[in-house]
């Protein structure tokens, strides 16, 4: 499945992509006999390094023929660029924004990816490992059938926690309503990073760019915010899986691809659950029950038959265990690699 062409073009545009307001990247191509046979992006994310007190480079957009020499040449040039900037480690695949998806697919090649989640050929891990990279972390994506019985107890706990903690779940009917809350959603995302490592706060411009991308194919009714009075404290991001239409249109929305995209929004039986989070002080107080309850409601109310729960870190043992108890089958895996420079 190709990426959306507009998103791919934005990634390479130094004038328009907000990443380049604070950070830099180099884009490399390998050529042979006048033909491009490989590519690699290497990123110096200054905001990430400042927030995490690191000197880490990231690689992304790796594509290559099945040839070790080509892959090693690309990475060698990327290593030189990163070292010249004082960076001492490289991690990847890792994109420019929180919407780009993480890692290299290592399990589940037979399944179609969720929208925005990387897909690659099976020989890519060998090429990356040949360049000296080792496994750093894995994330899993899980399948949930709408026919799987859902414990009523979770809905009861969710209602009880909301009442006791003075919380409420806000739903949206229109894209305009959602856009008005974009600044607060950015603050919520950044607050949800509290107590974690390896993330990076979003700038206001980055949040607006992500919101614009999501709204292209989102159903606002599937995006839910947990509020404490007028303050967002949790979120659930889900959207109809329109990847079949993206395949048919080759990722091009214009001039006529948007018609197929709109039709797929209405007829798809799949939903992607692409993010859930809650601020640190509510994590052990039943906040996850609210998110799980709303996840099930989104599937049922949208009349979906299948759900893809996207990219949960394998280090998050508690969430994986709870989701398995709900009947989730973790059937795809992505891997992030790291190496010292």
C-alpha positions as CSV (number, residue, x, y, z in Angstrom):
1,X,0.0,0.0,0.0
2,X,1.5,3.3,-1.0
3,X,1.7,6.4,1.3
4,X,-0.6,9.2,0.6
5,X,1.2,11.2,-2.1
6,X,0.4,14.6,-0.4
7,X,2.0,13.4,2.9
8,X,5.1,12.0,1.1
9,X,5.6,15.3,-0.7
10,X,5.2,17.3,2.4
11,X,7.9,15.3,4.2
12,X,10.5,16.4,1.6
13,X,9.4,20.0,1.6
14,X,11.8,22.1,3.7
15,X,9.7,25.2,3.3
16,X,6.4,23.7,4.4
17,X,7.0,20.9,6.9
18,X,7.2,22.2,10.5
19,X,10.0,19.8,11.3
20,X,12.5,22.0,9.5
21,X,11.6,25.0,11.7
22,X,13.7,23.5,14.5
23,X,15.6,20.5,13.0
24,X,17.4,19.3,9.9
25,X,17.7,16.3,7.6
26,X,19.7,14.9,4.7
27,X,18.0,13.0,1.9
28,X,20.2,10.5,0.0
29,X,19.8,8.6,-3.2
30,X,21.9,5.8,-4.6
31,X,22.2,5.7,-8.4
32,X,23.3,3.0,-10.8
33,X,23.4,3.5,-14.6
34,X,21.1,6.5,-14.4
35,X,18.5,4.7,-12.2
36,X,17.8,5.3,-8.5
37,X,18.3,2.0,-6.6
38,X,18.1,3.2,-3.0
39,X,17.3,6.1,-0.7
40,X,17.7,7.1,2.9
41,X,16.8,10.1,5.1
42,X,18.8,10.9,8.2
43,X,17.3,13.3,10.7
44,X,18.8,15.5,13.4
45,X,15.7,16.2,15.6
46,X,16.9,19.0,17.8
47,X,13.7,19.1,19.9
48,X,13.9,15.3,20.5
49,X,17.5,15.6,21.7
50,X,16.8,18.6,23.9
51,X,13.8,16.9,25.6
52,X,15.5,13.5,26.1
53,X,19.1,14.9,26.8
54,X,20.5,12.8,23.9
55,X,22.6,13.2,20.8
56,X,20.6,10.8,18.6
57,X,20.2,10.8,14.8
58,X,17.2,9.0,13.2
59,X,17.0,7.2,9.8
60,X,13.8,7.1,7.8
61,X,12.4,6.5,4.3
62,X,14.9,3.6,3.7
63,X,14.2,1.9,0.4
64,X,16.7,-0.3,-1.4
65,X,17.1,-3.1,-3.9
66,X,18.3,-6.4,-2.4
67,X,22.0,-5.4,-2.5
68,X,24.1,-5.1,0.6
69,X,26.7,-2.8,-1.0
70,X,24.1,-0.3,-1.9
71,X,22.6,-0.3,1.5
72,X,26.0,0.0,3.2
73,X,26.9,3.0,1.0
74,X,23.8,4.8,1.9
75,X,24.2,4.3,5.6
76,X,27.9,5.1,5.5
77,X,27.1,8.5,4.0
78,X,24.3,9.0,6.6
79,X,26.7,8.1,9.5
80,X,29.3,10.7,8.3
81,X,26.6,13.4,8.2
82,X,25.4,12.6,11.7
83,X,28.8,12.4,13.2
84,X,29.7,15.8,11.7
85,X,26.8,17.3,13.6
86,X,28.0,15.8,16.9
87,X,25.5,13.0,17.1
88,X,26.7,9.7,18.6
89,X,23.9,7.2,18.0
90,X,21.4,6.4,15.2
91,X,17.9,5.0,15.7
92,X,15.2,4.1,13.2
93,X,13.1,3.8,11.2
94,X,11.7,7.0,12.9
95,X,9.9,9.7,11.0
96,X,9.5,13.5,11.1
97,X,6.3,13.5,13.1
98,X,4.1,11.5,15.4
99,X,1.9,10.5,12.5
100,X,4.6,8.8,10.5
101,X,4.6,5.4,12.2
102,X,7.7,3.7,13.7
103,X,9.9,0.8,12.8
104,X,10.5,-1.8,10.2
105,X,7.9,-4.6,9.6
106,X,9.4,-7.9,10.7
107,X,6.2,-10.0,11.2
108,X,2.8,-9.9,9.4
109,X,3.9,-9.3,5.8
110,X,0.8,-11.1,4.6
111,X,-1.5,-8.4,6.1
112,X,-2.3,-5.0,4.7
113,X,-0.9,-2.2,6.9
114,X,-3.0,0.3,8.7
115,X,-2.9,3.8,7.1
116,X,0.3,5.6,7.8
117,X,2.1,2.5,9.2
118,X,5.3,1.4,7.5
119,X,5.3,-1.6,5.2
120,X,8.6,-2.9,3.7
121,X,9.9,-5.9,1.9
122,X,11.1,-8.9,3.9
123,X,14.8,-8.6,3.1
124,X,15.1,-5.1,4.6
125,X,15.9,-6.2,8.1
126,X,19.0,-8.1,6.8
127,X,20.3,-5.0,5.0
128,X,19.9,-2.8,8.1
129,X,21.5,-5.4,10.4
130,X,24.4,-5.6,8.0
131,X,25.0,-1.9,8.6
132,X,25.6,-2.6,12.3
133,X,22.2,-2.0,13.7
134,X,20.7,-4.1,16.5
135,X,17.2,-4.5,17.8
136,X,16.2,-1.7,20.2
137,X,12.5,-2.1,20.6
138,X,9.5,-3.8,19.0
139,X,5.9,-2.7,18.7
140,X,3.0,-4.9,18.0
141,X,-0.3,-4.3,16.2
142,X,-3.3,-6.4,17.1
143,X,-6.5,-7.6,15.5
144,X,-9.9,-7.5,17.3
145,X,-13.1,-8.9,15.9
146,X,-16.3,-7.0,16.6
147,X,-17.8,-10.4,17.3
148,X,-15.6,-11.0,20.3
149,X,-17.6,-10.6,23.5
150,X,-16.6,-7.5,25.4
151,X,-16.7,-7.5,29.3
152,X,-19.6,-5.4,30.5
153,X,-17.6,-4.8,33.7
154,X,-15.3,-2.5,31.8
155,X,-18.2,-0.2,30.8
156,X,-19.3,-0.3,34.5
157,X,-15.8,0.7,35.7
158,X,-15.6,3.4,33.1
159,X,-18.9,5.0,34.2
160,X,-17.9,4.7,37.9
161,X,-14.5,6.3,37.4
162,X,-16.0,9.1,35.4
163,X,-18.4,9.9,38.1
164,X,-15.9,9.6,41.0
165,X,-13.2,11.7,39.3
166,X,-15.4,14.2,37.6
167,X,-14.5,13.1,34.1
168,X,-16.5,13.1,30.9
169,X,-16.0,11.9,27.4
170,X,-16.4,14.5,24.6
171,X,-17.3,13.4,21.1
172,X,-17.4,15.4,17.9
173,X,-19.8,15.6,15.1
174,X,-17.9,17.8,12.6
175,X,-14.4,18.5,11.6
176,X,-14.9,22.1,12.5
177,X,-15.5,21.2,16.1
178,X,-12.4,19.1,16.2
179,X,-10.2,21.8,14.7
180,X,-11.3,24.2,17.3
181,X,-9.8,21.9,20.0
182,X,-6.5,21.3,18.1
183,X,-4.4,23.5,20.4
184,X,-5.7,21.8,23.5
185,X,-5.1,18.4,21.9
186,X,-1.5,19.3,21.3
187,X,-1.2,20.3,25.0
188,X,-2.8,17.0,26.0
189,X,-0.4,14.9,23.8
190,X,2.6,16.7,25.3
191,X,1.2,16.2,28.8
192,X,0.7,12.5,28.1
193,X,4.5,12.2,27.6
194,X,5.0,12.9,31.3
195,X,6.8,10.1,33.0
196,X,7.9,8.5,29.7
197,X,11.1,8.7,27.6
198,X,11.7,8.5,23.9
199,X,9.0,10.9,22.8
200,X,9.1,14.5,21.8
201,X,6.7,17.4,22.5
202,X,4.8,18.7,19.5
203,X,5.0,22.4,18.5
204,X,1.8,24.2,17.7
205,X,2.6,24.1,14.0
206,X,3.3,20.4,14.1
207,X,0.0,19.7,15.8
208,X,-1.9,21.7,13.2
209,X,-0.2,19.9,10.4
210,X,-1.0,16.5,12.0
211,X,-4.6,17.6,12.5
212,X,-4.9,18.6,8.8
213,X,-3.6,15.2,7.7
214,X,-5.9,13.3,10.0
215,X,-9.0,15.2,9.1
216,X,-8.5,14.2,5.4
217,X,-9.8,10.7,6.2
218,X,-11.0,10.9,9.8
219,X,-14.5,10.4,11.1
220,X,-14.7,13.0,13.9
221,X,-17.2,10.8,15.8
222,X,-14.4,8.3,16.3
223,X,-12.1,10.8,18.0
224,X,-12.8,11.0,21.7
225,X,-11.4,13.2,24.4
226,X,-11.6,12.6,28.2
227,X,-12.1,15.9,30.0
228,X,-11.7,17.1,33.6
229,X,-13.9,20.2,33.6
230,X,-12.5,22.2,30.7
231,X,-9.1,20.4,30.6
232,X,-8.4,17.4,28.2
233,X,-6.7,14.6,30.2
234,X,-7.1,11.6,27.8
235,X,-7.7,10.8,24.2
236,X,-8.6,8.0,21.8
237,X,-7.8,8.3,18.1
238,X,-9.6,6.0,15.7
239,X,-10.5,6.3,12.0
240,X,-12.1,4.2,9.3
241,X,-9.5,2.2,7.4
242,X,-9.5,3.6,3.9
243,X,-6.3,1.7,2.8
244,X,-8.2,-0.2,0.1
245,X,-9.0,3.1,-1.6
246,X,-5.4,4.3,-1.2
247,X,-4.3,1.1,-2.9
248,X,-6.7,1.7,-5.8
249,X,-5.7,5.3,-6.3
250,X,-2.0,4.8,-5.8
251,X,-2.1,7.2,-2.9
252,X,-3.2,10.2,-5.0
253,X,-6.1,12.1,-3.6
254,X,-6.2,14.6,-6.5
255,X,-7.8,15.1,-8.9
256,X,-10.4,12.3,-8.5
257,X,-8.9,10.0,-5.8
258,X,-10.9,11.8,-3.1
259,X,-14.2,10.5,-4.5
260,X,-13.0,6.9,-4.0
261,X,-11.7,7.9,-0.5
262,X,-15.1,9.3,0.5
263,X,-16.9,6.2,-0.7
264,X,-14.5,3.9,1.2
265,X,-15.1,6.0,4.4
266,X,-18.7,4.9,4.3
267,X,-18.3,1.3,3.3
268,X,-15.2,0.0,5.0
269,X,-15.7,-2.7,7.7
270,X,-12.3,-2.0,9.3
271,X,-11.3,0.7,11.8
272,X,-7.8,1.6,12.8
273,X,-7.3,2.5,16.5
274,X,-4.1,4.6,16.2
275,X,-3.5,6.1,19.6
276,X,-4.7,6.3,23.1
277,X,-3.2,8.1,26.1
278,X,-4.0,9.6,29.4
279,X,-2.1,12.1,31.6
280,X,0.1,10.5,34.2
281,X,-2.0,11.2,37.3
282,X,-5.0,9.3,36.0
283,X,-3.1,6.2,34.7
284,X,-3.6,4.1,37.8
285,X,-7.0,5.4,38.7
286,X,-9.2,3.6,36.1
287,X,-8.4,5.9,33.2
288,X,-7.5,3.0,30.9
289,X,-11.0,1.5,31.6
290,X,-12.4,4.6,30.1
291,X,-10.2,4.3,27.0
292,X,-11.0,0.6,26.5
293,X,-14.7,1.2,27.0
294,X,-14.7,4.0,24.4
295,X,-12.7,1.8,22.0
296,X,-15.4,-0.9,22.1
297,X,-18.1,1.7,21.6
298,X,-16.3,3.2,18.6
299,X,-16.2,-0.2,16.9
300,X,-19.9,-1.0,17.7
301,X,-21.3,2.4,16.9
302,X,-19.5,2.6,13.6
303,X,-20.8,-0.9,12.7
304,X,-17.3,-2.1,12.0
305,X,-16.5,-5.8,11.9
306,X,-12.7,-5.6,12.3
307,X,-10.3,-3.4,14.3
308,X,-6.6,-2.9,13.9
309,X,-5.0,-1.7,17.1
310,X,-1.8,0.0,15.9
311,X,1.7,-0.1,17.3
312,X,1.8,-0.9,21.0
313,X,5.3,-1.2,22.5
314,X,6.2,-4.7,23.6
315,X,7.6,-3.1,26.8
316,X,4.1,-2.0,27.7
317,X,3.3,-5.4,29.4
318,X,0.2,-4.2,31.2
319,X,-1.6,-2.9,28.1
320,X,-0.7,-6.0,26.1
321,X,-2.0,-8.3,28.8
322,X,-5.2,-6.4,29.2
323,X,-5.8,-6.3,25.4
324,X,-5.2,-10.0,25.1
325,X,-7.8,-10.5,27.8
326,X,-10.2,-8.6,25.5
327,X,-9.4,-11.0,22.6
328,X,-6.8,-9.0,20.8
329,X,-4.5,-11.1,18.6
330,X,-1.1,-9.4,18.1
331,X,-0.4,-10.4,14.5
332,X,2.0,-7.7,13.2
333,X,5.3,-6.5,14.6
334,X,7.5,-3.6,13.8
335,X,11.1,-3.2,15.0
336,X,13.2,-0.2,15.8
337,X,17.0,-0.5,15.4
338,X,19.9,1.3,17.0
339,X,23.7,1.5,16.7
340,X,26.4,3.7,18.1
341,X,28.2,6.1,15.8
